[in-house]
Amino acid sequence: MVDLNVIALVQARMSSSRLPGKVLMPLGEATVIEGVLTRLQRSQNVDKVMLVTSHEQSDDLLAETVREAGFPVFREV
């Protein structure tokens, strides 16, 4: 049996046309994105959880918030 590493990539950005900034809105005691990442991290089938977002300035706060929560961030070009 092959031991695979499973990485869950969550794509998010701040520039939604219908509800900008929704990923950083509070949901309970955390933000929406922190809730999503934390729940994925609890999965027994996922080894690593990472946020993927753009290099746009509007996504700087998102990337900073997720890093401060302890998750890695990849910023697309």
C-alpha positions in Angstrom: 0.0 0.0 0.0 1.3 3.5 -0.9 1.3 6.1 1.8 -0.1 9.3 0.2 0.0 12.8 1.5 -3.3 14.6 1.0 -3.3 18.4 0.9 -6.6 20.3 0.9 -6.3 23.5 -1.0 -9.0 26.1 -0.2 -9.3 28.9 -2.8 -10.7 32.2 -1.4 -10.5 35.9 -2.2 -11.9 39.1 -0.7 -13.3 40.6 -3.9 -16.7 38.9 -4.2 -19.1 40.9 -6.3 -22.1 39.9 -4.2 -20.7 40.1 -0.7 -17.1 41.4 -0.6 -15.0 40.3 2.3 -17.4 37.4 3.3 -14.5 35.1 4.1 -13.4 37.3 6.9 -16.9 37.8 8.4 -17.4 36.4 11.8 -19.1 33.0 12.1 -19.3 32.0 15.8 -15.9 32.6 17.4 -13.9 32.7 14.3 -14.1 34.0 10.7 -15.7 32.0 7.9 -12.3 31.0 6.4 -10.9 30.0 9.8 -13.9 27.8 10.3 -13.5 26.1 6.9 -9.8 25.5 7.4 -10.2 24.2 10.9 -12.9 21.8 10.0 -10.8 20.4 7.1 -7.8 20.1 9.4 -9.9 17.8 11.7 -10.4 15.3 8.8 -8.6 12.0 9.2 -8.1 11.9 5.4 -6.3 15.2 5.1 -2.6 15.7 6.0 -2.3 19.4 5.4 -4.7 22.3 4.7 -3.6 25.4 2.8 -5.2 28.6 1.6 -4.8 29.6 -2.0 -5.4 33.3 -2.9 -4.2 36.0 -5.3 -1.4 38.5 -5.1 -4.0 41.3 -5.2 -3.7 43.9 -2.4 -7.3 43.2 -1.5 -6.3 39.7 -0.4 -3.4 40.9 1.9 -5.6 40.9 5.1 -7.0 37.4 4.2 -3.5 36.0 3.8 -2.3 37.6 7.1 -5.3 36.4 9.0 -4.9 32.8 7.8 -1.2 32.8 8.5 -1.8 34.1 12.0 -4.3 31.2 12.5 -1.5 28.8 11.8 -2.3 27.8 8.2 0.1 28.0 5.2 -0.9 30.4 2.4 0.0 30.2 -1.3 -0.5 33.3 -3.3 -1.1 32.9 -7.0 0.5 35.1 -9.5 
